[in-house]
């Protein structure tokens, strides 16, 4: 992986490499970038796009989805991530 303006293969700090690994594992927990949950989290949480923008432009597999469905996908994905990170419900 290379950063724009970087000088070579050692451009990343250990913290950056570790963060990339953690993001990859979290996306894997959602089924990867190709899954509805992974795509939604990547675009809405990671790239800070609106849920409406993701639903209408990106959607799942490049197909638009209804905003109500997109909201459900986002809530479900956040629930999966909360469980994956060890948060418990109702405490």
N, CA, C and O atoms as a MOPAC input file, in Angstrom:
PM7 MOZYME 1SCF
protein

 N      0.84800 1    -1.16900 1     0.00000 1
 C      0.00000 1     0.00000 1     0.00000 1
 C      0.89400 1     1.23300 1     0.00000 1
 O      1.94300 1     1.26200 1     0.64500 1
 N      0.46300 1     2.23800 1    -0.72700 1
 C      1.28000 1     3.42200 1    -0.86800 1
 C      0.45400 1     4.67500 1    -0.61200 1
 O     -0.69400 1     4.77600 1    -1.04500 1
 N      1.04300 1     5.61300 1     0.08600 1
 C      0.40200 1     6.90600 1     0.32200 1
 C      0.81300 1     7.88600 1    -0.75900 1
 O      1.96600 1     7.87300 1    -1.19100 1
 N     -0.10900 1     8.74300 1    -1.21100 1
 C      0.28700 1     9.77400 1    -2.16000 1
 C      1.37600 1    10.65000 1    -1.54600 1
 O      1.24300 1    11.11400 1    -0.41400 1
 N      2.43000 1    10.86800 1    -2.28400 1
 C      3.52900 1    11.69100 1    -1.79100 1
 C      4.46800 1    10.94400 1    -0.87300 1
 O      5.41100 1    11.52800 1    -0.33900 1
 N      4.22400 1     9.65600 1    -0.68200 1
 C      5.08700 1     8.85200 1     0.18300 1
 C      6.42200 1     8.57900 1    -0.48600 1
 O      6.58400 1     8.78200 1    -1.68900 1
 N      7.37400 1     8.11500 1     0.31200 1
 C      8.71600 1     7.92900 1    -0.22900 1
 C      9.10500 1     6.47000 1    -0.40700 1
 O     10.15200 1     6.19400 1    -0.99200 1
 N      8.31300 1     5.53600 1     0.06800 1
 C      8.70100 1     4.14300 1    -0.09500 1
 C      7.78900 1     3.21000 1     0.65500 1
 O      6.77100 1     3.62400 1     1.20900 1
 N      8.16800 1     1.91800 1     0.67100 1
 C      7.29600 1     0.92100 1     1.27500 1
 C      7.12000 1     1.06500 1     2.78100 1
 O      6.15000 1     0.53500 1     3.32400 1
 N      8.00200 1     1.74800 1     3.46700 1
 C      7.88700 1     1.91800 1     4.91400 1
 C      7.16400 1     3.18300 1     5.30700 1
 O      7.48000 1     3.77300 1     6.34000 1
 N      6.19300 1     3.62000 1     4.50600 1
 C      5.50500 1     4.89100 1     4.73800 1
 C      4.49900 1     4.84200 1     5.88600 1
 O      4.07500 1     5.89000 1     6.37400 1
 N      4.11200 1     3.65200 1     6.32100 1
 C      3.07900 1     3.52500 1     7.33800 1
 C      3.68100 1     3.26300 1     8.70800 1
 O      4.67300 1     2.54700 1     8.84700 1
 N      3.06000 1     3.85500 1     9.70800 1
 C      3.47400 1     3.58000 1    11.08400 1
 C      2.81900 1     2.27400 1    11.52800 1
 O      1.89400 1     1.78300 1    10.88100 1
 N      3.29900 1     1.72500 1    12.62100 1
 C      2.69600 1     0.50600 1    13.16400 1
 C      1.23600 1     0.74100 1    13.53700 1
 O      0.39800 1    -0.14200 1    13.35600 1
 N      0.93400 1     1.91900 1    14.05200 1
 C     -0.45100 1     2.24400 1    14.42900 1
 C     -1.36100 1     2.25800 1    13.20000 1
 O     -2.50100 1     1.79900 1    13.27100 1
 N     -0.87100 1     2.77700 1    12.08300 1
 C     -1.67200 1     2.81400 1    10.86600 1
 C     -1.92200 1     1.40900 1    10.32000 1
 O     -3.03000 1     1.08600 1     9.89100 1
 N     -0.89400 1     0.59300 1    10.34300 1
 C     -1.03500 1    -0.78500 1     9.87500 1
 C     -2.01300 1    -1.54200 1    10.77000 1
 O     -2.84800 1    -2.30000 1    10.27600 1
 N     -1.91200 1    -1.34000 1    12.08100 1
 C     -2.81200 1    -1.99800 1    13.02100 1
 C     -4.25600 1    -1.53000 1    12.82300 1
 O     -5.18400 1    -2.33700 1    12.88000 1
 N     -4.44400 1    -0.23400 1    12.59100 1
 C     -5.79100 1     0.30000 1    12.35600 1
 C     -6.39300 1    -0.30600 1    11.09200 1
 O     -7.57400 1    -0.65500 1    11.06900 1
 N     -5.59900 1    -0.42900 1    10.06200 1
 C     -6.07300 1    -1.02900 1     8.80600 1
 C     -6.50000 1    -2.48100 1     9.04300 1
 O     -7.52100 1    -2.92600 1     8.52000 1
 N     -5.72200 1    -3.20500 1     9.82600 1
 C     -6.03800 1    -4.59500 1    10.14100 1
 C     -7.35600 1    -4.68700 1    10.91800 1
 O     -8.19000 1    -5.54800 1    10.63600 1
 N     -7.53700 1    -3.79500 1    11.89400 1
 C     -8.76700 1    -3.80800 1    12.69900 1
 C     -9.99800 1    -3.46900 1    11.85500 1
 O    -11.05300 1    -4.08200 1    12.02100 1
 N     -9.86500 1    -2.50600 1    10.96100 1
 C    -10.98400 1    -2.15200 1    10.07500 1
 C    -11.32200 1    -3.34000 1     9.18000 1
 O    -12.49400 1    -3.65300 1     8.97200 1
 N    -10.30300 1    -3.99400 1     8.65700 1
 C    -10.52600 1    -5.16900 1     7.81500 1
 C    -11.25800 1    -6.27700 1     8.55200 1
 O    -12.16500 1    -6.90000 1     7.99900 1
 N    -10.86900 1    -6.52700 1     9.79600 1
 C    -11.53300 1    -7.56400 1    10.59000 1
 C    -12.98100 1    -7.18300 1    10.90000 1
 O    -13.86700 1    -8.03700 1    10.87800 1
 N    -13.22000 1    -5.91100 1    11.18700 1
 C    -14.58900 1    -5.46200 1    11.45500 1
 C    -15.45700 1    -5.63000 1    10.20800 1
 O    -16.60100 1    -6.07600 1    10.30400 1
 N    -14.92100 1    -5.27400 1     9.04000 1
 C    -15.67900 1    -5.45100 1     7.80200 1
 C    -15.92100 1    -6.93100 1     7.51900 1
 O    -16.98800 1    -7.30300 1     7.03200 1
 N    -14.93800 1    -7.77200 1     7.82000 1
 C    -15.12200 1    -9.21600 1     7.65300 1
 C    -16.25700 1    -9.72500 1     8.54000 1
 O    -17.01200 1   -10.61000 1     8.13700 1
 N    -16.37900 1    -9.16700 1     9.74500 1
 C    -17.45800 1    -9.56700 1    10.65600 1
 C    -18.82700 1    -9.23500 1    10.06900 1
 O    -19.83000 1    -9.85000 1    10.43400 1
 N    -18.86700 1    -8.26400 1     9.16400 1
 C    -20.12200 1    -7.86000 1     8.51900 1
 C    -20.35400 1    -8.58300 1     7.19600 1
 O    -21.37800 1    -8.37500 1     6.54600 1
 N    -19.40600 1    -9.43200 1     6.79400 1
 C    -19.54700 1   -10.14000 1     5.52300 1
 C    -18.72100 1    -9.54600 1     4.40800 1
 O    -18.87800 1    -9.93900 1     3.25200 1
 N    -17.84400 1    -8.60900 1     4.72300 1
 C    -16.98700 1    -7.99200 1     3.71100 1
 C    -17.64000 1    -6.78900 1     3.05300 1
 O    -18.79900 1    -6.46600 1     3.31200 1
 N    -16.86800 1    -6.13700 1     2.19600 1
 C    -17.37400 1    -4.94000 1     1.51400 1
 C    -18.49500 1    -5.24800 1     0.52900 1
 O    -19.29300 1    -4.36800 1     0.20500 1
 N    -18.56300 1    -6.48000 1     0.05300 1
 C    -19.58900 1    -6.84800 1    -0.90700 1
 C    -20.94500 1    -7.13000 1    -0.28900 1
 O    -21.93500 1    -7.27700 1    -1.00600 1
 N    -21.00400 1    -7.20700 1     1.02700 1
 C    -22.28300 1    -7.46300 1     1.69600 1
 C    -23.03100 1    -6.14500 1     1.88400 1
 O    -22.41100 1    -5.08200 1     1.88100 1
 N    -24.35500 1    -6.20000 1     2.04800 1
 C    -25.09300 1    -4.95900 1     2.28800 1
 C    -24.59900 1    -4.22400 1     3.53000 1
 O    -24.44500 1    -3.00300 1     3.51300 1
 N    -24.35000 1    -4.97300 1     4.61200 1
 C    -23.90400 1    -4.34200 1     5.86000 1
 C    -22.51800 1    -3.73300 1     5.70200 1
 O    -22.27800 1    -2.60800 1     6.14100 1
 N    -21.60800 1    -4.46900 1     5.07900 1
 C    -20.25000 1    -3.96500 1     4.89300 1
 C    -20.21200 1    -2.72300 1     4.01800 1
 O    -19.51600 1    -1.75600 1     4.32700 1
 N    -20.96400 1    -2.75400 1     2.92800 1
 C    -21.01600 1    -1.60700 1     2.02600 1
 C    -21.61500 1    -0.38700 1     2.71800 1
 O    -21.10500 1     0.72600 1     2.58300 1
 N    -22.69300 1    -0.60200 1     3.45500 1
 C    -23.36100 1     0.50200 1     4.15100 1
 C    -22.43600 1     1.13100 1     5.19000 1
 O    -22.29500 1     2.35300 1     5.23600 1
 N    -21.81100 1     0.30800 1     6.01700 1
 C    -20.90400 1     0.83000 1     7.04500 1
 C    -19.74100 1     1.56500 1     6.40500 1
 O    -19.36300 1     2.64200 1     6.86600 1
 N    -19.16600 1     1.00100 1     5.35000 1
 C    -18.01300 1     1.62800 1     4.69100 1
 C    -18.37400 1     3.02300 1     4.19000 1
 O    -17.62600 1     3.97700 1     4.40600 1
 N    -19.50700 1     3.14100 1     3.52900 1
 C    -19.87700 1     4.42600 1     2.93200 1
 C    -20.46200 1     5.41400 1     3.93600 1
 O    -20.12500 1     6.59700 1     3.90200 1
 N    -21.33200 1     4.94600 1     4.82900 1
 C    -22.02300 1     5.86100 1     5.74000 1
 C    -21.14400 1     6.23000 1     6.93000 1
 O    -21.02200 1     7.40700 1     7.26900 1
 N    -20.53300 1     5.23600 1     7.56500 1
 C    -19.71300 1     5.50500 1     8.74300 1
 C    -18.29800 1     5.90100 1     8.33100 1
 O    -17.76300 1     6.89800 1     8.81500 1
 N    -17.69400 1     5.11900 1     7.43800 1
 C    -16.30600 1     5.36500 1     7.05100 1
 C    -16.11200 1     6.61000 1     6.20800 1
 O    -15.24200 1     7.43200 1     6.49500 1
 N    -16.92400 1     6.75100 1     5.16500 1
 C    -16.77800 1     7.89300 1     4.25300 1
 C    -17.70600 1     9.05000 1     4.60300 1
 O    -17.68200 1    10.09000 1     3.94500 1
 N    -18.51700 1     8.87300 1     5.63000 1
 C    -19.44000 1     9.89300 1     6.13400 1
 C    -20.42300 1    10.39000 1     5.07300 1
 O    -20.72300 1    11.58100 1     4.98800 1
 N    -20.91500 1     9.44900 1     4.27100 1
 C    -21.97200 1     9.76800 1     3.32900 1
 C    -23.30400 1     9.64600 1     4.05800 1
 O    -23.39400 1     8.95000 1     5.07000 1
 N    -24.30900 1    10.29300 1     3.57000 1
 C    -25.62300 1    10.15700 1     4.20700 1
 C    -26.21800 1     8.79700 1     3.83500 1
 O    -25.87400 1     8.21300 1     2.80800 1
 N    -27.10200 1     8.31600 1     4.67700 1
 C    -27.74800 1     7.03600 1     4.39700 1
 C    -28.56100 1     7.13800 1     3.11500 1
 O    -28.62700 1     6.18200 1     2.34300 1
 N    -29.17800 1     8.28500 1     2.88700 1
 C    -29.94700 1     8.50200 1     1.65600 1
 C    -29.03700 1     8.44700 1     0.43100 1
 O    -29.39200 1     7.84100 1    -0.58000 1
 N    -27.87300 1     9.07400 1     0.51600 1
 C    -26.94000 1     9.06600 1    -0.61200 1
 C    -26.47900 1     7.64300 1    -0.91300 1
 O    -26.43400 1     7.23700 1    -2.07400 1
 N    -26.13500 1     6.88300 1     0.13300 1
 C    -25.71600 1     5.50100 1    -0.08800 1
 C    -26.84500 1     4.69400 1    -0.73200 1
 O    -26.61700 1     3.92900 1    -1.66900 1
 N    -28.05900 1     4.87400 1    -0.21900 1
 C    -29.20100 1     4.10700 1    -0.72000 1
 C    -29.48700 1     4.41000 1    -2.18400 1
 O    -29.75700 1     3.49600 1    -2.96300 1
 N    -29.43200 1     5.66600 1    -2.56200 1
 C    -29.80900 1     6.06300 1    -3.91500 1
 C    -28.68300 1     5.88400 1    -4.93400 1
 O    -28.93900 1     5.50900 1    -6.07800 1
 N    -27.45300 1     6.14700 1    -4.53100 1
 C    -26.34700 1     6.10900 1    -5.49000 1
 C    -25.58700 1     4.79500 1    -5.48100 1
 O    -25.35300 1     4.19800 1    -6.53100 1
 N    -25.20800 1     4.35200 1    -4.30600 1
 C    -24.38000 1     3.15800 1    -4.18800 1
 C    -25.24800 1     1.92300 1    -3.99300 1
 O    -25.22000 1     0.98300 1    -4.78800 1
 N    -26.02200 1     1.95400 1    -2.90900 1
 C    -26.86600 1     0.80500 1    -2.60200 1
 C    -26.05200 1    -0.45800 1    -2.40200 1
 O    -24.85600 1    -0.40000 1    -2.11500 1
 N    -26.69700 1    -1.58000 1    -2.55200 1
 C    -26.02300 1    -2.85600 1    -2.38800 1
 C    -25.72200 1    -3.41800 1    -3.76400 1
 O    -26.63500 1    -3.62400 1    -4.56400 1
 N    -24.46800 1    -3.66500 1    -4.04500 1
 C    -24.06000 1    -4.19900 1    -5.33800 1
 C    -24.33000 1    -3.23800 1    -6.47900 1
 O    -24.52700 1    -3.66000 1    -7.61800 1
 N    -24.34100 1    -1.94300 1    -6.17600 1
 C    -24.58000 1    -0.93900 1    -7.19800 1
 C    -26.04900 1    -0.72000 1    -7.51800 1
 O    -26.38200 1     0.11400 1    -8.36100 1
 N    -26.92800 1    -1.45500 1    -6.85900 1
 C    -28.36600 1    -1.29000 1    -7.08700 1
 C    -28.94200 1    -0.41300 1    -5.98900 1
 O    -28.67000 1    -0.64200 1    -4.81100 1
 N    -29.73100 1     0.58400 1    -6.35400 1
 C    -30.33700 1     1.43300 1    -5.32400 1
 C    -31.28100 1     0.62600 1    -4.43600 1
 O    -31.90600 1    -0.33800 1    -4.87900 1
 N    -31.36800 1     1.04000 1    -3.18600 1
 C    -32.31800 1     0.44000 1    -2.24600 1
 C    -33.16400 1     1.56000 1    -1.65500 1
 O    -32.76500 1     2.72400 1    -1.66700 1
 N    -34.32500 1     1.20000 1    -1.14100 1
 C    -35.17400 1     2.21100 1    -0.50800 1
 C    -34.49900 1     2.71300 1     0.75900 1
 O    -33.78400 1     1.96700 1     1.42700 1
 N    -34.72600 1     3.97200 1     1.08400 1
 C    -34.09100 1     4.58900 1     2.25000 1
 C    -34.46900 1     3.84100 1     3.52900 1
 O    -33.62900 1     3.65900 1     4.41000 1
 N    -35.71800 1     3.41100 1     3.63500 1
 C    -36.14700 1     2.67500 1     4.82700 1
 C    -35.37000 1     1.36600 1     4.97300 1
 O    -34.99900 1     0.97900 1     6.08100 1
 N    -35.13000 1     0.69700 1     3.86500 1
 C    -34.33900 1    -0.53500 1     3.89400 1
 C    -32.89200 1    -0.22600 1     4.26500 1
 O    -32.26800 1    -0.96100 1     5.03000 1
 N    -32.37000 1     0.85900 1     3.72000 1
 C    -30.99000 1     1.25000 1     4.02000 1
 C    -30.82600 1     1.55700 1     5.50500 1
 O    -29.80900 1     1.21400 1     6.10900 1
 N    -31.82700 1     2.20300 1     6.08500 1
 C    -31.76800 1     2.48600 1     7.52400 1
 C    -31.75000 1     1.19000 1     8.32700 1
 O    -31.02400 1     1.07900 1     9.31400 1
 N    -32.53900 1     0.22100 1     7.91000 1
 C    -32.55300 1    -1.07800 1     8.57600 1
 C    -31.21900 1    -1.79400 1     8.44800 1
 O    -30.74300 1    -2.40600 1     9.40400 1
 N    -30.61500 1    -1.71700 1     7.26800 1
 C    -29.29800 1    -2.32500 1     7.05300 1
 C    -28.27500 1    -1.68000 1     7.97000 1
 O    -27.46300 1    -2.37600 1     8.57800 1
 N    -28.30600 1    -0.35500 1     8.07700 1
 C    -27.35400 1     0.35600 1     8.92800 1
 C    -27.52500 1    -0.03000 1    10.39500 1
 O    -26.54100 1    -0.30500 1    11.08300 1
 N    -28.76100 1    -0.05100 1    10.87500 1
 C    -29.01300 1    -0.40100 1    12.28000 1
 C    -28.56000 1    -1.83000 1    12.55900 1
 O    -27.93300 1    -2.09400 1    13.58600 1
 N    -28.87200 1    -2.75000 1    11.65400 1
 C    -28.45700 1    -4.14400 1    11.83900 1
 C    -26.93400 1    -4.26400 1    11.84100 1
 O    -26.36700 1    -4.98800 1    12.66000 1
 N    -26.27300 1    -3.55600 1    10.92800 1
 C    -24.80900 1    -3.60600 1    10.85500 1
 C    -24.17700 1    -3.04200 1    12.11800 1
 O    -23.20300 1    -3.59600 1    12.62800 1
 N    -24.72200 1    -1.95000 1    12.62100 1
 C    -24.19000 1    -1.38200 1    13.86100 1
 C    -24.40200 1    -2.33500 1    15.03200 1
 O    -23.55800 1    -2.42200 1    15.92300 1
 N    -25.52500 1    -3.04900 1    15.03400 1
 C    -25.77200 1    -4.04400 1    16.07200 1
 C    -24.77200 1    -5.18900 1    16.01500 1
 O    -24.28800 1    -5.65000 1    17.04900 1
 N    -24.46500 1    -5.64600 1    14.80900 1
 C    -23.46400 1    -6.70500 1    14.64300 1
 C    -22.10900 1    -6.22400 1    15.14000 1
 O    -21.41500 1    -6.94900 1    15.85200 1
 N    -21.73300 1    -5.01100 1    14.76900 1
 C    -20.43900 1    -4.48100 1    15.21500 1
 C    -20.39700 1    -4.29500 1    16.72400 1
 O    -19.37200 1    -4.56100 1    17.35000 1
 N    -21.48300 1    -3.84900 1    17.30800 1
 C    -21.51700 1    -3.68700 1    18.76800 1
 C    -21.27100 1    -5.02800 1    19.45000 1
 O    -20.50200 1    -5.11100 1    20.40800 1
 N    -21.91900 1    -6.06600 1    18.96100 1
 C    -21.69600 1    -7.39500 1    19.51100 1
 C    -20.28400 1    -7.88800 1    19.26300 1
 O    -19.67500 1    -8.50400 1    20.13700 1
 N    -19.76600 1    -7.62400 1    18.08400 1
 C    -18.41600 1    -8.05600 1    17.71500 1
 C    -17.36800 1    -7.38400 1    18.60300 1
 O    -16.35800 1    -7.99200 1    18.96000 1
 N    -17.62100 1    -6.12900 1    18.95200 1
 C    -16.69200 1    -5.40200 1    19.83000 1
 C    -16.95100 1    -5.68600 1    21.30900 1
 O    -16.21700 1    -5.19100 1    22.16300 1
 N    -17.97900 1    -6.47300 1    21.62700 1
 C    -18.20600 1    -6.89300 1    23.00000 1
 C    -19.15300 1    -6.03100 1    23.81200 1
 O    -19.22200 1    -6.17300 1    25.03200 1
 N    -19.88600 1    -5.13500 1    23.15400 1
 C    -20.86800 1    -4.34000 1    23.89000 1
 C    -22.10000 1    -5.18400 1    24.15000 1
 O    -22.54100 1    -5.94100 1    23.28400 1
 N    -22.65400 1    -5.05000 1    25.34600 1
 C    -23.85700 1    -5.79400 1    25.69600 1
 C    -25.05600 1    -4.87000 1    25.68800 1
 O    -24.95200 1    -3.68400 1    26.00400 1
 N    -26.18400 1    -5.42700 1    25.32600 1
 C    -27.41000 1    -4.64700 1    25.24400 1
 C    -28.09600 1    -4.57900 1    26.60200 1
 O    -28.10200 1    -5.55300 1    27.35500 1
 N    -28.67200 1    -3.42500 1    26.90600 1
 C    -29.53400 1    -3.28100 1    28.06300 1
 C    -28.85600 1    -3.15600 1    29.41300 1
 O    -29.46300 1    -3.50000 1    30.42700 1
 N    -27.66800 1    -2.69500 1    29.46500 1
 C    -27.00300 1    -2.52500 1    30.76800 1
 C    -26.92900 1    -1.09200 1    31.14700 1
 O    -26.40300 1    -0.76000 1    32.20900 1

